[in-house]
Amino acid sequence: MRLVAVALLGLIPACQSDETVAAYGGADATWILVKIGGAPFAERATLEFGEDGQVSGQAPCNRFTFTNSLPYPWFETGPIAATKMACPNLEAENTFLTSLSAMTRVVIADGQMVMANDEGGEMVFKPSE
């Protein structure tokens, strides 16, 4: 009986192939940035989590995409590919993308998503309505 139980436990990871943010509630919404470092973020910036760790979104000026292949709750952007349109909000865009690149953890709970890192950086997102 023990051998059967151990064999079945070994199959559990194979049943859930996506261990990224998407599988833990991230794929259920377009996430809108509300705060960076405790301060309100006045511009619009979004994140969307797809399958196989694909992440895309809209920074204040440009669309972007990257892959996060780490298991939840760990997070890393990997190389970010972004369009290169000029706009008056490039400073806000730089703040957003630089902060996003520095995040190492993500937690989705209580109707929000909080990203953080060991240096005290934090980004708070809410789902779009």
N, C-alpha and C positions, 0 to 999 in steps of 0.2 A: 504494500500500500504506500509506503514512504517513497519508493522508487517512482511510482506513478505521480505522486504529488510533486516531487522534485522535477520530473520530466515536464509536467504541465507548467510549473513556474518558469522553466527555461523558455517556454514558448511565448510568454507574455510580452517581452520586448518586441518580438517579431510581429505581434498583432498591431502595435501602434508604431508605424514607421516614422511619423513626423513628431519629433520631440521639441520642435522650435516653438516660438511664441504663438504662432498661428494655431497650434493644436491646443493651446491653453487659454483661448478666448480672444486672441489677437485678430483672428480672421473674421470675427463677427462684426467688425465696424471699421469705419474710417476714423482714425484717431486724430483729434485736433489738439495742437499744443496750446496749453493754457498758461504755464509758468516755466521759466528757466531760472534755477537758483533761487527760488522763492519769489521772484519778481514776475508780474504779469507780462505776457508776451503779446504785444499789441498787433502784430502782423499775423496773417493766416499761414500756418504750416501744418501739413498732414502726414500721416503714415498709414499705409495699408499693408497687411501681412498676408502673403499668398502661400502657396504650397512649396515644399522643399526649401524653406528658408528665404524665399524671395520677398523682398521688402521694396515698396515704391512709395512715392508721395509727391507732394507739392511743397517746395520751400517758398518763401515769400516771392521769389521771382521765377524759379525754374523747377521743372520736373526732375526727379532723380530716382535711381534704383540701386540696390546692392543686395548681397546675399548674407544672411545671418544663419550660419549652419550650426551654431552652438545649441545645446539642449537648454530648455527653459529651466531656470530663470536667467541663465547667462546670455550675454548679448555682446555682439561686436558688429560693426558695420561692414568690415571688409572694404575693398575699394568702392568708392561711390562714383557712379556714372551720372552725370547731370547735363542738362541742356545748358547753353551758354548765352541766354538772352540778357541784355542789359536792362536795368530798371532802377528806379529811385530807391528801392529797398535792398540794395546789395549788402549793406552793413548788417541788416537784420538777417539776411540769408546766411552771411558768413557766421554770425553768432549761432544760428540754428544748426548749421551743418557741422561747425566745429564742436559744439556741445554734444550733438548726436554722436559724433565720432568718438567722443571721450567716454560714453556710457558703457558700462560693463554688466549691469544687471537690469532686469525688468520684472515688475510684478503687476499683475492685473487682478484687482480686487475692488469691491465696493463701488463699482461703476466708474473706475478710473484706471489709468495705466501710469505707473511711476517708474521712471528709469533713473538709475543712480550709478555712482562709481565710488571708489575708495577715497578719492580726494574731496568728497563732500558735494560733488556736482549732482544736480537733480533736475529732471524734466518731468512735468506733469501733463498728461494728456486726458481728454475726455472723449467719449464716442460722439460722433456727429448725430444729430437728431433727425 
